[in-house]
Amino acid sequence: MSRALFTVNLFFAVLLFPLSISAASASHASKESPIFITSDTLIADSKNNTAVFEGSVVAASEDISIASDKMTVFYDAGGKKIAKIFVLGNVRVQKGEMTIFSNEAEYIDDEEKIIFTGNPKVIEKGNSIAGTKIIYFLKDEKAMVEGSRVLIKNKPD
């Protein structure tokens, strides 16, 4: 099956997984960069305002990549604003030296937060933080980890 290529000119990656970068909001449109999403299939449903990418999904911008089995983007009627994004199955986010793993992730625009569930874990430079749920609040640049487990490796620089 040929891979669908769909270019999304919304700053999805900045909104969805900014754990190690400055948080951005929808009002910062000048910082947008194209996001390229590849998948085995794409079902765009304008009646329900969704785009569903399935099978070997990879969303990438110039500084972040997101891989998963399925990604559902919910947008407004005009298609100009993302309301919610749900990522499911083998979620892996790569940003510089940081990698985030989980089974599910959900971005909620109105609440300006990202919720990672299903064994979420962040690894950076050998250190890791895991829990039952990781919630990242974009506006406050603050994270809350439920059931946290932290591993810090003391390495000399």
N, C-alpha and C positions, 0 to 999 in steps of 0.2 A: 504494500500500500504506500502511495507517495506521501511524503510528509507535507503537512500544511504549514505555510509560512504566513504569519500574520503580524503586521507591524502595528504596535499600539503606541501612540504619541502622548500617553499620559505617564506621569512619573510613578508608575506602579512599583518599581523596584525600590525607589527611595521611600515610598510609603510603607511597603510591605515588610521590609526587613532592614531597618536602619539601626540595629543594636550597637554598632560601633561607629556610627557616623552621626553628625548633627541631624536632628529630626527636621523634617520639612513638612509643610502643610500645603493644601490645595492652592493657597493664595500665592505660592512661590512658583508660578508657572514659568518664569524666566530660567529656572534651573532645570527644566525638563530636558531629558535626552531620550532619543528613541529606544524603545524596548522591542527586542525581537523575540518572538515566541515561536518555537517549533514544537510540533506534536504529530502523532500518527493521524489524529482526526481533530477537526474543529467543527463544532455545531454552534452557529450563531443564530440566536433566536430573538429577533427584534420585537416580537410580540410580548415576550417575557423579559426583555432587556437583559439577556445573558449571553455569555460566550463561554462554551465549555470545551476545554482542550483535554484530550485524553491520549494516553500512551506515550511514554518517553518524552514527557513535557519538559522543556528547558526554556526558561525566560532569562534573557541576558541583556544587560546594558553595558556601558563601558567599564563599570567597576563592581558589578555584582551579578551573580547567576543563581537561579533557583531551579532546582530539578524536582520533579514529582511524577506520580502516576496520573494525576488528574488535577486540573485547575479550573475553577468556575469563577468568572468575573461577573458581578452584578453591577449594572450601570444605570444612570438616569435615562429618562425617555429620549433626551437629545443625544445621548451617547457621548457626552462631554465630561461626565464626572463619574468616577467609580464610587459606588456606595459600599460595597463589600466584596471581598475576595476570599474564597475558600480553597485551600490547597490540601489535597488528600493523597496519602500513600507514599512512603519512602521520601519524605520531604528532606531536601538537602539544600542549604543556602551557603554560598561561598562568597565572602567579602574580605579581600586581603588575606590575612592570616587567620581569620575567624571562620569557623564552619558551624552551622546550626543544623541539628538533626531533630526530626520529630515525625510522628505519624500524620499529624494534622496541624494546620495553621489557619487562622482566620484574622483578616484585617477588617475592622469596623470603622468606617470613616467618621460617622457622627460622634463616636466616642474617642476618636483618635487613639486607638489602641490595637495591638496585635496580640493574639492569644495563641500560644503554642501548646498543644496537648499531645498525648500519646507518646510517652517517654521522651520529652524534650531534653535536649542536651546542647550546650554551647561549648566548643573547644577552641582555645586560642593559645598559641605558644605552649602547648602541653598542659595548660591549666584547663579545668572543666567545671561547669556548673550544670547540674541536672536537677530535675524535680518532677512532680506530677503535673504541674502546669507552670508555664512562664508567661507572665503578662507584661508587655512593654507599653508604657504610656508615652506616646510621642511628644505631646505638648510639654510634659515635665522632664522628658529624657530620663525616666525612672523605670526600673524593672522590679517586679515582685515575683518571687519564686516560691511556690507552694511545695512543701515536702522536699526542701532543698538538700542537696548533697554537693559539697564543693571539694575539689581536689586542686591544691596549689602545689606546684613543684618548685622548690627553691633551687633555682639554677643561677650560678654566678654568670654575670654578663661577660 
